[in-house]
């Protein structure tokens, strides 16, 4: 399936959401559950069909012998699960268009869960009864029929793309509430690009995993960048999520993307289901910002949080209303400390954090200083505004590397200000394009001495340039001008093919010296280090200041002249009026 065909399929399937909004008796935040459940049913049906001939052949080969196995056992070995006949998509789709359709869907999901213990409680079985209103009893049948359009030869990757597409659209539709379960895919892809996860027996943790998008993008990256298939699937993902409905979304997401892992419903502040301290190769997360209800007594003795320090109010005045216990004034640095301590000696982490955390004062300052001096913070990236459903202000990406203190980069941090790097989706939302992800990612590679990465990326763009049309009526088709602009963006900033600080974009800031991290009072705000450049006129920060001083002087002079003219006009009017 081509990218264009996949896009068209996604748009067709999204029509189901429009149908639901028009007719279903569902709350605004409940449209996603039945649709995502049907996507899973269609996925299970197609995947099982693709393996059915092989399953039956193996069953017949072993039948009657010492090695005889049940159809269920062989199915789990071949495709990961067993699909009873009542769960076949055609069985449901071909049934009469009446209220019984909801019952059939529910029984199909119950049968799947009964036959596959790892899916127990995952599927949204109960919601379908609400999709057969008296005024439109064929509603559910119409929606089921829409997903029949997914081709029988669809791969796991296609289903994963479809599922992520729906999650993203539901998040946009729900606005702020959608941000509680979904991090924009392009942001996650950039985080993964910087982390560069390696294959093998690796362990991933996301202690605020939402619908599991971090795991999905990490898995896709490893699949795309590692050719040895046997190594690709050895990693395992561990997620913690507080909301029960979101846990179900995450479990379905892992299943649809064929990712090994566990999702546990728990509050990460008060529960540690995976004994996380020092255990993980990679940590990725977009935790909730500015939480202020965490009880100090419940985290103060936990090594996950107290290794670098627990944020405290100096006055100890922040109290939990119900029982008057002291609460953490802001849990941002609880999260930050947790991500750092969960890493093993070779571990790396990437996390989304509120911009304010980069300069937070008080006890947060002490925690930040300790981490900086230890040398585990490798990179800070300020993102553009309007990238998330839940927050309009710019957020910051923090990157940790437990190996960094053992390198010559221990006493410096790479800062990237990406606030001007974005693609406008609509008036209220922005994203990173695939090329912007690669362009920002190559900065990190150059910083670590991988000059070939830049050569390869420019060569990739040159190939696209050679094959691209001069013009196109289709906005989705990049033209020669587009690819040339990508090449120019890289060559203008890194003309020598090696890393260099670029005003307004990136800076490898040292601990000591003028404008160093210590002089900036241990701030992790990228804007303090990279400076400002006005792209339209090419002025540097110093040139901009000079220009502004000159303009201010001119403005002062013109204001004085204007005042004289006002006085002259006023006097002339008095003369005319005989005053």
MARGUMAR-48589 format. One record per residue (C-alpha): x, y, z; residue in one letter. Coordinates in steps of 0.1 Angstrom, whole numbers, plus 5000, padded with zeros to 4 digits. Layout:
N
XYZA ...
end
This chain:
579
500050005000X 501450344990X 501550645014X 498750804993X 496550494994X 497050465032X 496150835037X 492950785016X 492050475037X 492550665069X 490350945057X 487650695047X 487750515080X 487650845099X 484250885084X 483050635111X 483750895138X 481651145119X 478850895117X 479050835155X 479051195164X 475951245144X 473850965157X 475250775187X 474050815223X 477650865236X 479451125257X 481851335237X 484851155252X 483550805245X 483650795207X 487050645205X 486350335225X 483950155201X 485950255170X 489250145183X 487649825194X 486449755159X 489849835145X 491249565168X 488549315157X 489349375120X 493049345128X 492649015146X 490448885118X 492948975090X 496048865108X 494448525117X 493348475081X 496848535069X 498148255092X 495148025090X 496347805062X 499747765080X 497947695113X 495647425098X 498547265080X 500547235112X 497547105131X 496946825105X 500646735104X 500746685142X 497346525146X 497346175160X 501046185169X 502946225201X 503546595193X 499846665187X 498747025196X 495347195197X 494447455171X 494547715198X 498147625208X 499347635172X 497547965166X 499148135195X 502548015183X 501948125147X 500248465151X 500148535188X 496548465196X 493548235188X 490448365170X 487248165175X 484748165146X 482248385164X 484848665163X 485448645125X 484748985111X 482548855083X 480448665108X 479548995125X 479449205093X 477048975075X 474548945104X 471249125101X 471149505107X 469449505140X 470149535177X 471549185177X 474749325161X 475849475194X 475449145211X 477548975184X 480349225188X 480249185226X 480348805223X 483148815198X 485249025222X 484348815252X 485448505232X 488748665222X 489448755259X 488448405271X 490848235246X 493648485251X 494348565288X 496748855280X 493749035265X 491548995295X 489549315302X 491149505273X 488349525248X 485449775251X 482749515251X 479949705269X 479850025248X 478249875216X 474749845230X 474750225229X 475250225191X 471850095181X 469450385189X 465750335182X 465750605156X 468750445137X 469050075146X 471350015116X 474050255130X 476449995143X 476049785112X 477050095091X 480150145112X 481149785111X 480849795074X 483250085071X 486049895086X 485449615062X 487149845037X 490549765053X 492249545027X 492649175035X 496449195028X 497049475054X 500149435075X 500649485112X 502449815103X 499349945085X 497049865114X 499450035138X 499350345115X 495550335115X 495350295153X 497850585159X 495950805134X 492750755152X 494350815186X 495851135173X 492551255158X 490551175190X 493151365210X 492751675188X 488951645190X 489051625228X 491451925231X 493051945266X 491651615278X 493151435247X 496551535259X 496151305289X 496450995268X 498251095236X 501551265228X 501851395192X 503551125171X 506051365155X 507251485189X 507751125199X 509551045167X 512051325173X 512651205209X 513350855195X 515551005168X 517751155194X 517750855217X 518650625188X 517650305207X 519649995198X 518249645193X 518649345216X 517449255251X 516549615260X 513949735285X 511850045280X 509850225307X 507150485305X 505650555339X 502950775325X 502350585293X 498950705282X 497950505251X 501550365246X 502650595218X 506250615231X 506650235228X 505150225193X 507450485179X 510550335196X 509649995181X 509150145146X 512450315148X 514349995157X 512549805129X 513450075104X 517150115115X 518049755122X 518049495095X 518449185117X 514749085123X 515648835151X 517149125171X 514349375165X 511749205187X 513949125217X 513149445235X 510349465261X 508149765271X 506849835306X 504150105311X 502250245340X 499050435335X 496550565361X 493350575341X 491650235335X 490250325301X 493650455289X 495250125300X 492949945276X 493950175248X 497650115255X 497249735257X 495449735223X 498149955209X 500849715219X 498949415205X 498249595172X 501849675168X 503149335179X 505149475208X 506049265238X 505349435271X 503149495301X 500849785310X 499949825347X 497250035361X 498750225390X 499750575403X 503550595396X 504150815425X 502850565450X 503450235432X 506450075416X 505249765398X 508549705380X 511049785407X 512250065384X 515350195402X 518450135380X 516649875358X 515950025324X 517950085293X 515450355280X 512950575297X 510450785276X 507550985289X 505251275287X 504051305323X 501351535335X 502751875343X 502552075376X 500851805397X 500551945433X 498751665452X 501551425459X 501951355496X 505551415507X 505551125533X 504650875506X 507650955484X 510351095507X 511750745515X 511550615479X 514950605462X 513250675428X 512551025441X 514851115469X 518151035451X 518351385438X 515851535463X 512151575468X 510751925460X 509652095492X 508152425502X 510452605526X 507452705547X 505952355546X 502652535541X 501352325512X 498952085528X 496651815513X 493151945523X 491751605532X 494151505559X 496451815563X 499551625552X 502351815534X 502251775496X 504951845471X 504452195458X 505052085422X 505751725411X 507651815379X 510951745396X 509651425411X 509151295376X 512551425365X 514251245393X 512350935387X 513350915350X 517050965359X 517050695387X 515150435366X 518150415342X 520850155344X 524450245340X 524150255302X 520650405302X 519250695282X 516050895288X 513851145269X 510951325285X 508551615278X 508451875306X 506952215312X 509152495301X 509052645336X 510952355350X 514152465332X 514452765355X 512552655386X 513852795418X 513952685455X 514352315461X 513952245424X 517052455417X 519052235441X 517851915423X 518652055389X 522152175400X 522951835414X 521951655382X 523951905360X 527051865381X 526751495380X 526751525342X 523851305332X 521851575314X 522951545278X 520551775258X 517752025262X 515352115234X 512752385235X 509852295212X 507452535194X 504252645210X 500952475200X 502452125196X 500251965222X 496551935228X 496951995265X 499252295265X 499652585241X 502952715255X 506352575244X 507352255262X 510952135267X 512451795259X 515051675285X 517551405275X 519651195300X 522650975293X 524150785322X 527250725301X 527951095296X 529851155329X 532450905316X 533051105284X 534751435274X 531251595272X 530551555310X 530851935316X 528752055288X 525152035276X 523752055240X 520952315238X 518652335208X 516052605204X 513552465179X 510752715186X 510952835149X 511052475135X 507552355128X 504852285102X 501452445107X 498652195108X 495752445113X 495352765132X 495652605166X 498152315160X 501652255148X 503751955141X 507251855130X 507551725095X 509551415088X 512351635073X 512351865103X 512651565126X 515651445106X 517251795104X 517051845142X 518151495148X 521251525127X 522451815149X 522751565178X 524551325155X 527051595144X 527551695180X 528651335188X 531051335158X 528851145133X 529651355103X 528551085079X 524951125091X 524851475076X 526351345043X 523851065041X 520951295049X 521951555022X 522351264997X 518851145006X 517451494999X 519351514966X 517851194955X 514351324963X 515251654946X 516151464914X 512851274913X 510551554925X 508251754901X 508852124895X 505252194906X 502352004919X 498652074925X 498751814953X 499951984985X 501051644998X 503651604970X 506951784977X 508351984948X 512052044938X 511852374957X 510952194989X 513751944987X 516252224978X 515052415009X 515952115031X 519352095016X 519952465020X 518752455057X 521452205065X 524352345044X 523852705055X 524052605091X 526752345089X 528752445058X 531852255069X 529951935075X 530751925112X 528952035144X 529152415151X 527152635174X 524552815153X 523153145167X 519453105173X 519452725169X 522052525189X 524852575214X 527152325232X 527252515265X 530152455289X 529852455327X 532452735332X 533353055314X 531453355302X 527753265295X 528452915308X 525952705327X 527352815361X 527253185351X 523653135339X 522853005374X 522352645363X 519452745340X 518452485314X 516552725292X 517952695257X 517153055249X 519753175274X 522552995255X 521752985218X 521053355213X 518753515188X 518953555150X 516353725129X 515953495100X 514353765077X 517353995078X 520153765089X 521053985119X 522853825148X 521853905184X 524554185187X 523554335154X 519954325163X 520654515196X 522654775177X 519854815152X 517254845179X 519355115197X 519655305165X 515955275158X 515255385194X 517455695190X 515655775158X 512255725174X 513255965203X 514356225178X 511156195158X 509056205190X 510756535199X 510056675165X 506456565167X 506056735200X 507357065185X 504957035156X 502056975180X 502857285199X 503257485167X 499857365154X 498157445188X 499557795188X 498457855152X 494957735160X 494857975190X 495858255166X 493158165141X 490558155168X 491658485183X 492458335216X 
end
